[in-house]
Structure formats: C-alpha cells, structure tokens
Amino acid sequence: MRHQQITSALPSYQHVLKQRLVEDLGELARSFSKGGAARKVKGNRQQGEVLVRKLLPEGTNVEDVHLTAWQVAESVFALSVLGAHEYFEWEMELLLQVAAREIEQFSPDRTARVLSCAAKALHHSLALEELATSKHLLDSLPAMQPERVGVLLWALAILNLKPQFLLDRLQATMAATVGSASRPLLLRFCWALAVLEQTGSEAFQIPWRALSQKLPGEISLSSTEATMYCQVVEELQIKGQRCRISAEHTALHELRSEYLQRDKRTVSSLHKDVMTALDLSSTEYEVEAIVGIYSVDIALPDYKVAIEVDGPMHFTRTQPRHPLGPTLMKQRHLEGAGWVVVSVSSDDWDAQESRQQKMYLLRDLFYNIEKQQLEAGA
C-alpha cells in the first residue's frame, strides 16, 4: 500500500521539480540580461548549463519531454538569453519540436514569444514554420495585440521565414491594429514586411499609409528607425512601386548618411584577412564605402563590386546555414543599384587552410563576377 502511494506521488513530484527548474532558469536569464561584471555573466551561464542539464539530460528525445506550454516558452526564452547564438543549439531544437508537437496548447501570444526567442538566437527550424502556420495562431491573428503582431513579424523577418498561409491573412490583422499602433510599431510592421518582400500586398500598404500620415515635419528618429524607414523606401523603389519621395524621406536619407559617416565600425580579423589577400593581388579597394543607404565592407568602385565579409551574425546558426532576412535585403538593394555583391562568409574563409588557398577563393569569386558581367553584356 505504501509503495502504491509513493508511486502515485512521483508524477506530481516530477512536475513540481520541472516547474522549479524552469522558474530558476527564467530568473537566471533575467539576471543575466541585466549584464554586470564578466565574471558574473560567466557564472550565470555556467549555472544555466547545470539547470539545463537537469531539465534536459543529454540523449533526451522529443518523446521524453513533457512540459507545459508555459514551461516550454519560458525555457526557450532562457536559452535564447543565456546561450545567445552560440550555446544550447540542440536543446533549443528539442524544445521547438516539443512546441510543434503540442501546438494546440500554445496561445498566439506564447507562439509569438517562442518565435521571437528563436530569432534572437538565430535558430532556424522546421518546427518554427509549423508554429507560424498553426490553425490556432491563424484564427487568432486579428485579435492579437499590436505589439505581439510586431514581435511575430520581426521574428519572421530576421529568420526570413515566409509562411504564406500567415502572410495571406495579415490584411485583416493590419486593418484591426493600425488604429492603435504607435509610429515605431507601424515602422516595425512595414520594415518586417519589406524584408519579407511583401510590399505589394495590402497587408503592407495599410500600415505604410498610416505611417506616412504620422511622420512629423521635423524628424526625430533614432539611427535604427531612420535605417528601417530608408530600407523600406529602397525596397519599394527597386520593386518599381510608386513611392512619393517626401521632404520627410529626404531628411531621413540625409540623417541615415550622417549616421553612416559617424558610425565607422571596427574592422574584424576576417575583414583584415580579406584586405590582406586583396593587397597581395594588387587590387584597389575602399573600406567601409558608403553606397546609397548602406556601408559596404569592401568596395571595388571601378567594377561596382561590393565584397561583404559576412561573419556568423549574418546567418542562422543551424545547418544548413541560411542568410538572415536583413542580409538578403541589403544584397537586393545593392544589386538593384547596379552593384555585384560578393559574399565572403566566415565559414568559407576559415575552411581555406593556407593564405594561398584564400587567394584562390577570391580569384574564383572574381572570375565568376567577370563571367556574369560578360554574359550580361552579351
């Protein structure tokens, strides 16, 4: 009798233990996000690894994981903060698969949160597409809070996910939300849909019209907001869509140029490596050249070639690695301005064992450019 009582109490005990582990993970992640001394940050991550191992021991399968929707969402949040884009990859994938399995248990807000956290970790997964096209989410879209819609669209844009079922239903959602949406939120809507190449849809036009009415005569936007606005206009122009170039846009374009001139980024070791290879080939180039609304890593103006030295933050961390939505947008815009874009990824560059092999890689890239230009002129 006593054995039966202990056995029946085990599931309840396991649930309490999991709940406590997830709560501790969430608290640790919030403490971690506040920053502090490097030693404290490192200690928080190590403590997080201990908690994650207790929650998801190595070798755990999807079928073995039994968590509530809140526990999954909170765990995904914690992993995105504690691990950023470098750690807890398989644990994140495991939790996303659990979310897809228990999709009916996830509220639309919780689904948007999971997608957002995955995007922050640069984690691409087929499970995310299942979440983004769940019937529960699609049916609830028009009633979602505007801020949550913004979070959802931002996540899709970062990971360049284009679930057509969801995108097709956005028109009604936008019509219901733009009235109460702030200017920054309207801008986020427009920017995300521009990244996803949806500027021809009414779902884009609704917040774009509302945003155009809210732009003040005197511009007071942050660097990020000015960049987003200029990128949206650039997308409209390369798509050949009508876009009235207002005084506000001209001022924002000038503001963006000022930010670019002031904000000279630190040249990475990969960047310097590519420059050294170009020096050895006696190729003339410009570093951090301003091309329209963008700063190009290395430009060859005589050939209108832009070399983008793309480190890990330009790609999803999961294999196969996909370029992120904003990276693809920049490439579209440069190509629309008549530039040939060459992407030198850190993976491709690091795979070359010697300086000579790296020279060969650049040579092959330039050969392909010349071939494309000859074919275009034929």
Secondary structure, 3 states (H helix, E strand, C coil): CHHHHHHHHHHHHHHHHHHHHHHHHHHHHHHHHCCCCHHHHHHHHHHHHHHHHHHCCCCCCHHHCCCCHHHHHHHHHHHHHHHCCCCCHHHHHHHHHHHHHCHHHCCHHHHHHHHHHHHHCCCCCHHHHHHHCCHHHHHHHHHCCHHHHHHHHHHHHHHCCCCHHHHHCHHHHHHHHHHHCCHHHHHHHHHHHHHCCCCCCHHHHHHHHHHHHHCCCCCCCCHHHHHHHHHHHHHHHHCCCCCCCCHHHHHHHHHHHHHHHHCCCCCCHHHHHHHHHHHHCCCCCEEEEEECCEEEEEEECCCCEEEEEECHHHECCCCCCCECHHHHHHHHHHHHCCCEEEEEEHHHHHCCCCHHHHHHHHHHHHHHHHHHHHHHHC
